[in-house]
Every structure is written in structure tokens, then in C-alpha cells.
Amino acid sequence: MMMESTSKKSGFDVLFVVNIVLKYKIPLIVIAVLSIILSVVFSSEYFIKPKFKSTAIVYPSNLVPYSTESPTEQMLQLFESDDIRDELIRDFDLFNHYEIDTTQKYPLTLLYGQMSENIKIDKTKFESVEIEVYDTDPFVACRLVDSLLVKMHKKARMIQREKSAEVVVIIKNQYDLKKAEMDSMENLLKDIRTTYNLLDFNSQVKSFTRAYYESMAKGGSNSKLDKVMTDLAENGGRYVSLNEHLWRVRGTYNDLKLQYENALKDLSKELTYTNVVTKPVPAEKKSSPVRSLIVLMFTASMLLLSFIIIVVFENSKRITANRSL
């Protein structure tokens, strides 16, 4: 009995809804037609300016991460830098383009909001970066994407050159210090050579030692040989030590010179920092608004709202009639 009562109640409710639809079908049709007309009118370009989309997909290139970030994440940070944003505002006169009154309160906040809505830069699942720009002018949208790419290159190159310039200064200081040390040691060796006639210590030691002992074996002394042997004994060790140290200093100097030349190359090189997979082009068809979707959603919403109002009205009438019985 209870199940039968529930079934009847459910059937009555369905019947009640069907009866309402049939009773108010003309008003509902009129509401639907009016909704379609209104949504078509208000979604036209006279009320909502159509926007065109331009897209680019790029992969990072020649970017060296500074921490745990990936090259793609670093490229995202470059695209979203304040410098690039401010250059876009200046180059495209975005205050006028977006029709923002600079005399009103918080004009920059309004402009940043418009840019955030119209410029989308996101990382894809393939570790690339997708740039989407929406604008009422398809050519402006395409130029904005191109400008973003150019400015990102410029920003990355500036950072790379700043770091390269720091490396150049550091290596140049080491290079100059090592050259000064090498020149000082060469001057000391030159003084020893000219003062004591030490040109080739190892050869001179052998030849003068042989001559000295031959002279001693003959039972005579030679003052010149004695002086040479004394000079060799007193200054030979210093000469050998300086010469060996100079050889090591020259090796370090040559290494620093090579590093300095490479750093100068890094400072002046022109690199590209993206591999463009999809190039931006001016769109032929608008991307928004989607009028068919607007018409459908608006009409459905109006019908649903109207139907709910009718159901509430009819239900209240039924309740009142039941109470009066």
C-alpha cells in the first residue's frame, strides 16, 4: 500500500509538470524566442567586441637554469617579467588600445587585469611554452606574440651578458695579476743573467766545472774560473728556482689568457633562446564570443527560471485550493 501511494505521488508530480508545460507552452515559446533574439542582439559586435587569438608554441634553447628550475620554467619567468610587461604597454600604447582612462582611480590595476585576461602564457605537458594573445585586432594580437618573443630574447641576452661581463672582469683581474708576476720574475732573471752571465745554468755548470777541475789538475789556479764558479754557486740555485717558478706562472698565464678570450666571446655572442614550433599568424575567425553558446545558455537559463517561477506559482495555487476544500 505504501509503495503504491509513493508511485501515485510520483506519477502525480510528473503529471503536474506535464500539465504545466502544456498549459504554459505558448508563454514558454514566447520567452524562448525573445531570449534567442535578445541573446543574439546583445552578443553582437555592437555590444561585445569580437576577439581574435594568435598563438605561438616555443621550446627553450641556450638557457642555463640558476637553481632547481627547469629551462622551461626559467623561460616562463622571463616572459612574465615586469620589464617585458612595461615595454609592451609602452610599445603598443595599451592604455589607449584597451580604452583605459588614466585619470580614473587605479588605471594600472585595470590595465594589468586586461593584460592578464588577454595574454596567456602557460607551460605545456611537453615542457614547451604556449603563448596565447586575444585582441579585437587580429594583427595586433599577432604582433603582440612576436613582440613577446623578441623581448624575451632581449631579456635573456641581457642577463647572459651581465653574467659574462662579471666573469670577464674576474678573469681579467687574475690575468693582469699573473702577467705582472710573470713580468717581475722575468726582470729578476734578466738581472741575474746580465750581472752574473748566467745564460743556461745546466750547460754552464757542466762546462765550467770541467774546465775548473782540469785547471786544478794541472796545478794552477785561474781567477776567472774561480769567480765564475763562485757566481754559479751563489746565484745558481736562485736562478734555477726562479726559472722553474716562471715556467709554472707562464702555464697559468696562458690558461687565464684562453679563459679571458672565451669570456670575451661569450660577452659578444648572439644566441637565440627559443625554438619556435608554432609561429603566430593573424587569425581569420574570431575566437570569442561564441554566439551560439551564449544564445544556448541564455535561452536555457531564461526557460529554466521561467519554468521554476510557473511551478512555484501553480503549486501555491494548488495548495491554496486544497486548503479551501
Beta strands, then each sheet from edge to edge (+ up, - down):
strand 1: 52-60
strand 2: 119-123
strand 3: 129-135
strand 4: 274-278
sheet 1: 2+ 3- 1+ 4-
end
